Amino acid sequence: MLRILLFCFAMFGFIPGFCQLNTNAINATFYEFTAYIESINNEILIDARPEDEVGKGGFSNSIAVSTKAQLENIIGEIDKSMPILVYCMEGERSVMVCNTLIEQGFDIVINLEDGIRKHKKQLKKFNQKQEQQ
C-alpha cells in the first residue's frame, strides 16, 4: 500500500483519499458521463489510469495519460474551449487530472465519479454500441 501511495505522490503530486474535485469541474455519474460522450461533438476523452490498467478496458478513443509529464504534453496541444472528459479506475486520479486542467484554464472539464471499476459490463455495452454507429 505504501508503494501505491508513494507512486501516486511521485507521479501526480497527491495521496489517494485526499483529493477533492475543483468546483469548476463537473462530477458525472457513469450514465451522465456516457450521455456527454454521445451528445458532445469533438470532445477529448482522457484515461488517467496507470499504463498497466489501460490495457484492461476503457472507453474507446481515449487518450492515455499515465504520468504528469504526459498530461503536461497534451495540455499544450488541446484547445481549452473543447470539452474534456476524464476517467480512471476508481475516480481519484481523474480528480487530480481535472483539477490540473481547470487550473490551466480549460473551460469544460467532466470527471467520471467513482471511475469505471463498478461499470465494466455497462462500459463494454457502451463501447459496442459506439462501434456500431
N, C-alpha and C positions, 0 to 999 in steps of 0.2 A: 504494500500500500504506500509506503514511504517513497518507493521508486516512482510510482504513478504521480504522487504529489510533486515530487521534485521535477519530473518530466514536464508536467503541466506548467509549473512555475518557470522553468527554463525556456520552454517553447512559447508560452503565451503570457507570461507575467502574472499568473493568478494561481490560486489554490482552489480546487473544486469544492463546491459547497459555500464559497464565499463570494459568489458573483451575482450581480443584480443587473437586470436589463435597464439600459438607459431609457428614460421616459419618452424619448422621441422615437423609439423603435416600436414596432407593432409586435405583440406576442400573439401568435396564432395557434389554434388547435390544429390537429392533423387535417381535419376536414376543411377548415378555413384556409390552411396553407395550400392544399391541393386546389381549392377553388380559386385562389390567387393565381396559381400556375396556369389554370385553364382560362382565366379571364384577362390576364395581363399579357400584352404583346411585348416582345423583346425584353423580358425580364432576365436577370442574371441569377443563376442558381448556384450557391456555394455550399460545398460539402466540407464542413470543418472538422471531420474526423481524422485521426492519425492514419498514415498510409496503410497500416496493417488492417484497419477496419474498412477502408474504402472499397476493397475488393469483395466485401461481404454484402453487397447490395446497397442501393441508394436510389435517389431519383435519377432518371435518365437525363443526360445532357448537363450534368453538374460539373462545376469546376472544383477540383480537389485543392483545398488549401490546408495543408497539414502543419505548416510552420508559420511563424510570424513573418519570416522573410518572404515566403510565398505570398502572403497577404499583402505585404508592402509592395511587392512587384505588380500585383494586379490592380491595386488601388490607383496607380497612375495611368492604367490602361482603360479604366471604366468611366463612362460618362456619369457624373454624380447625380444627374437627374433621372437616371434609369432606376427602376425598382430592383432591389437586391433582396433575394430570399435566401436565408441561411439556415442550415440544419446540421445536426451532428447525431451521435448515438443517444445521448441522454439529455441534451439541452444545455449543458454548461459551456462547452467550447463555443457553441454558436452564439451564446450571450456575449462572450468576450469579443468575437469577431464583429457582431452587430454594434457593440459599443465603440469599437475602433472605427468602423465605417461611419457611424454618427459623428464621432469626433473629427473625422476627416472631411465632413461636410456633405455626406450623401443624404439625399432628401427622403427617400422611401426605403426603409430597411425593415424586413419582416423576419422574425425569428420563429422557428418551429418549436413551440413549447414542449418540453419533455423529450424531444428527439424522436428518432424513428424506431427505437428498440421495441416499443409496445405496439408498433403498427406494421410489422413485417408482412402480414397477409394483405392488409389494405394497400401497402406500398407496391407489392407485386401486382395486384389487380390494377392499380392506378397506372403503373408503367406499361402493362399490357394494353390498357385502353389507349394510352398516349401513342403507342407504337402503331395501333390500328388506324389512327387518324391521319 
